[in-house]
Amino acid sequence: QVQVVESGGGLVQPGGSLRLSCTTSGFTISSYGVSWYRQAPGKERELVAHIISTGSSRNYQDSVKGRFTISRDNAKNTVYLQMNSLKPEDTAVYYCNVRGSWGQGTQVTVSS
């Protein structure tokens, strides 16, 4: 059974950090590019970051450049999204997409 699972969300104060993880079952993540998306209430789902299978190329949405870092550890079958200097506008459900498959999402709330 193919499954994508995100974890690591939570409540954090502005300026804080979180690290999200994305892992898979039913197939290995190492062969695929991976994208992190987010969807805030009442808004469209938007692409946040993407990393290719080797990890040698990464792309970011302008609003997160310099604050977020996408990385991967293929030995652990996991892709990470390190989020620093979080802002209230980063509040959203964050989703991982691998090979066209979506996870259930993990909630990130940035609030004082």
C-alpha positions in Angstrom: 0.0 0.0 0.0 1.4 3.4 -1.1 1.4 5.9 1.7 2.9 9.3 2.3 3.1 10.5 5.9 4.0 13.9 7.2 4.9 14.7 10.8 6.4 17.4 13.0 3.8 20.1 12.9 2.6 22.0 16.0 2.1 25.3 17.7 5.1 27.7 17.8 5.6 31.3 18.6 6.6 33.8 16.0 10.3 33.6 15.4 10.4 30.0 16.4 11.3 26.9 14.4 9.9 23.5 13.4 11.1 20.6 11.4 8.7 18.7 9.3 9.3 15.2 8.1 7.9 13.3 5.1 8.3 9.6 4.7 6.8 6.9 2.6 5.7 3.3 2.7 5.1 1.0 -0.2 7.8 2.7 -2.2 11.2 4.3 -1.5 11.4 8.1 -1.5 15.0 8.1 -2.9 14.1 7.8 -6.5 11.7 10.8 -6.6 11.6 14.5 -6.3 9.6 15.7 -3.4 7.5 18.8 -2.9 6.2 20.5 0.2 2.9 22.4 -0.2 0.8 24.3 2.3 -2.8 25.4 2.5 -4.1 28.1 4.8 -7.8 28.4 5.6 -9.7 29.8 2.7 -6.7 29.8 0.4 -5.4 27.7 -2.4 -2.8 25.0 -1.8 0.6 26.5 -2.7 4.0 25.1 -3.4 6.5 25.9 -0.7 9.7 23.9 -1.7 10.9 21.2 -4.0 13.9 19.0 -4.0 15.0 16.6 -6.7 15.9 13.0 -6.1 19.6 13.5 -5.6 19.2 16.6 -3.5 21.4 18.6 -5.7 18.7 21.1 -6.7 16.2 22.8 -4.5 13.6 25.5 -5.2 11.6 27.7 -2.8 8.6 30.0 -2.9 9.9 33.6 -2.5 8.1 34.1 0.8 10.1 31.4 2.5 13.6 31.8 0.9 16.2 32.3 3.6 13.9 30.9 6.3 13.0 27.4 5.1 15.4 24.6 4.1 14.3 21.4 2.3 16.7 18.4 2.6 16.6 14.7 2.3 18.2 11.6 3.9 17.5 8.8 1.4 19.0 6.3 3.8 16.2 7.2 6.2 13.7 7.4 3.4 12.8 10.9 4.6 12.6 14.4 3.3 12.7 17.3 5.8 11.4 20.9 5.8 13.3 23.0 8.4 11.4 26.1 9.1 13.0 29.0 10.9 11.9 32.5 11.8 8.3 31.4 11.5 5.7 34.0 11.0 1.9 34.0 11.6 1.4 33.9 7.9 3.2 30.6 7.7 0.2 29.0 9.6 -1.3 26.3 7.4 -1.6 22.6 6.9 1.6 21.4 5.3 1.5 18.5 2.8 4.1 16.4 1.2 3.8 15.2 -2.4 5.8 12.3 -3.7 5.2 10.7 -7.1 1.8 12.3 -7.2 0.7 10.9 -3.9 -0.3 13.2 -1.0 0.0 12.7 2.7 -2.7 13.7 5.2 -1.0 16.9 6.1 0.4 18.3 9.4 -0.8 21.4 11.0 1.6 24.3 11.6 0.3 27.2 13.8 2.4 30.2 14.4 0.9 32.3 17.2 1.8 34.1 20.3 
